[in-house]
Every structure is written in structure tokens, then in C-alpha cells.
Amino acid sequence: MPERNKLARYAALFEDIRAGDIMSADVVTIAAEKKIAHAKELMKIKKISGLPVVDEGRQLVGIISIEDIIHALEFNKINDPIRRIMSPSVVTIHRDDSLAQVVDKFESFKYGRFPVIDDEKRVCGIISKEDILHGILEKFNLIYVHDQKRTSTLNTEYSAITGERLKAAEANFHYAIDSGDIDAAGSGAAMLKQFLAGKNFPNDIVRRVGVATYEAETNVVIHSRGQGDIYFYQDEDRFIVRVVDNGVGIEDLDKAMKEGYSTAADHVRERGFGAGMGIPNMKRFADKLVIISEKGAGTQVEMIFYLPTQTWPLI
């Protein structure tokens, strides 16, 4: 998927996220009265291509770039103060800007990163494309979307986490969940665990995949009142598990997240299911978890499990 489409997808999914939520607060700035040579060394040490220039109150007054450094070297001005060569016109992002506004700024100006400012124009952070694509799910391990605008994102072929295309026909493993047979709940997870164990993947990751998939599968059987599927995909450094259904959706995720909370019927509890640990256990055992749900349309659970650092054969 092209980078632009990835960013647009995230902007639609996480429309309530603000720039301040995903920016890096550890931003390197430099004073306008410092020498250009100082900026040159700082860029070299930090391996960056530009520096926001601030005054004594940390208010943004300009920016100095690698191009400015080259110009200073060319005309023997490397020991001049930065204020003489910096650009006073800086494109910024406000910390309260929405993710959609941030994405639009990247698309409009094609810069690699932008300084983030507060109401007093003080520099409070820096934001890059990597912050958009990765920072969201680092800060928010679980995202829940539950309204009518999510119809276009529910049960699509694209990952809600990575943006990559995940065709059902290309899954390494697939299991159709029989939601009418409560005694079969967990059979798909057991088969997936057996499938992975036969490929000699580490026991710990196989166990975590098994537990998290079991919880997602049993939730489909107990709560969805619809049909579901388990899809498993392997990449070079991670597993992706998707459990989808076309059932009633999740009514209240805040409650569902609480350990011990369950809407399971008594006859379900009598069979040992519905203890209220489903979503908490998914969150506990998966490295990344996204749940997209729409009332009356179903639920999509997507989990990522990172493989230990080494080369693994694709299955």
C-alpha cells in the first residue's frame, strides 16, 4: 500500500488522536545566538538534518538546515551566529492539531518532520512520519472503534495496524468458527497452535498466540451470534492473527476490558466459558491489539506477535 494511503487510513481510524499524543517530546533545539558551527556539530552527533531555532523562552524563531550549513561553509560563515542564516519562516504543527491535519501537512509540504508548538509558540516536540505510523499503537496498545463511520474499515483486506494488504486467500492458516457449537470453542486456536509448533517456532510465542487466539475465538462463539473466521499470516519478523465475525458487535468495550466482566449467559458459564478474561488476556498476550467493532455489523480483532530477532523461514 502506498505511504499516502497508509497515512490516510490511520487518519480515518484514529481521528480523535492529537499531534501531542504521538509527537516525540525529546526534541533537540538550538539558540539563535549560537554559532553555525555549533549547529553543524549538533546535527552530526544527533544524525538529523535540521534544528528548530529558539529564543530564551523556547519560542520558535526559525530553523536551520543542512543546506544552510553547506551555504555557510561555502561562504566562510561557519562561525557566524545562527540567526544570520536561519530561515525565519517555519512550517509547524500545533500540539492540538488532529491526526488528519498532521497527515495533510506532510502531504502538502513533503518534509520529513515538523516542529510541534504550543499556544505560546514554544517548541514542545517534533513529529515525523514514523511517529504517525508507529507511535499511535505504541501509546495506545488497544484501539476500539464503534460507530457508523467504521463500516468502510470493518472486515477489509487491509491491516488496521500495519496498513498492508492481507488477502484471506493468502493466509498461512484459516479456520472457520462454528459459532453454533459451544463445545467446539477453542478448536481453531488449538489447531493454529499445533500448526505453529510443527514449524519449530519458539514455544513462548506459540503459547501466546494460542492463548490470545483462543480468547478471541471463544468470544465469537459466546457473544457474536454470527459466523466467524480465524486468519493467520506470517511475515519475516512477526505473526498477524485476525479473528473476524459478522455478529452483533461489542456494546461497551470499556466494560469488556475489565477483568471478570462478562455478558455470557448462565448456560455458557456452566460450561466453563464467559469468565470475563477474553479481551484482557488478548491484550496481555499480544504485542499489538486493535479491535474494530460496529453494532449490528460485527467485530474484527487483529493481533501482532513479534518474533525473536533472527532469520525465520517463511511458511
Residue, then its C-alpha position, 0 to 999 in steps of 0.5 A: m500500500p502506498e505511504r499516502n494511503k497508509l497515512a490516510r487510513y490511520a487518519a480515518l481510524f484514529e481521528d480523535i488522536r492529537a499531534g501531542d499524543i504521538m509527537s516525540a517530546d525529546v526534541v533537540t533545539i538550538a539558540a539563535e545566538k549560537k554559532i553555525a558551527h555549533a549547529k553543524e556539530l549538533m546535527k552530526i552527533k544527533k544524525i538529523s538534518g535540521l534544528p528548530v531555532v529558539d529564543e530564551g523562552r523556547q519560542l520558535v524563531g526559525i530553523i536551520s538546515i543542512e543546506d544552510i550549513i553547506h551555504a555557510l561553509e561555502f561562504n566562510k560563515i561557519n562561525d557566524p551566529i545562527r540567526r544570520i542564516m536561519s530561515p525565519s519562516v517555519v512550517t509547524i504543527h500545533r500540539d492540538d492539531s488532529l491526526a488528519q491535519v498532521v497527515d495533510k501537512f506532510e502531504s502538502f509540504k513533503y518534509g520529513r518532520f515538523p516542529v510541534i508548538d504550543d499556544e505560546k509558540r514554544v517548541c514542545g516536540i517534533i513529529s515525523k512520519e514514523d511517529i504517525l505510523h508507529g507511535i499511535l499503537e505504541k501509546f495506545n496498545l488497544i484501539y476500539v472503534h464503534d460507530q457508523k463511520r467504521t463500516s468502510t474499515l470493518n472486515t477489509e483486506y487491509s491491516a488496521i495496524t500495519g496498513e498492508r494488504l492481507k488477502a484471506a486467500e493468502a493466509n498461512f492458516h484459516y479456520a472457520i468458527d462454528s459459532g453454533d457449537i459451544d463445545a467446539a470453542g477453542s478448536g481453531a486456536a488449538m489447531l493454529k497452535q499445533f500448526l505453529a509448533g510443527k514449524n519449530f517456532p519458539n514455544d513462548i510465542v506459540r503459547r501466546v498466540g494460542v492463548a490470545t487466539y483462543e480468547a478471541e475465538t471463544n468470544v465469537v462463539i459466546h457473544s457474536r451470534g454470527q459466523g466467524d473466521i480465524y486468519f493467520y499470516q506470517d511475515e519475516d519478523r512477526f505473526i498477524v492473527r485476525v479473528v473476524d465475525n459478522g455478529v452483533g458487535i461489542e456494546d461497551l468495550d470499556k466494560a469488556m476490558k475489565e477483568g471478570y466482566s462478562t455478558a455470557a449467559d448462565h448456560v455458557r458459564e456452566r460450561g466453563f466459558g464467559a469468565g470475563m478474561g477474553i479481551p484482557n488476556m488478548k491484550r496481555f498476550a499480544d504485542k499489538l491489539v486493535i479491535i474494530s467493532e460496529k453494532g449490528a455489523g460485527t467485530q474484527v480483532e487483529m493481533i501482532f506477535y513479534l518474533p525473536t530477532q533472527t532469520w525465520p523461514l517463511i511458511 
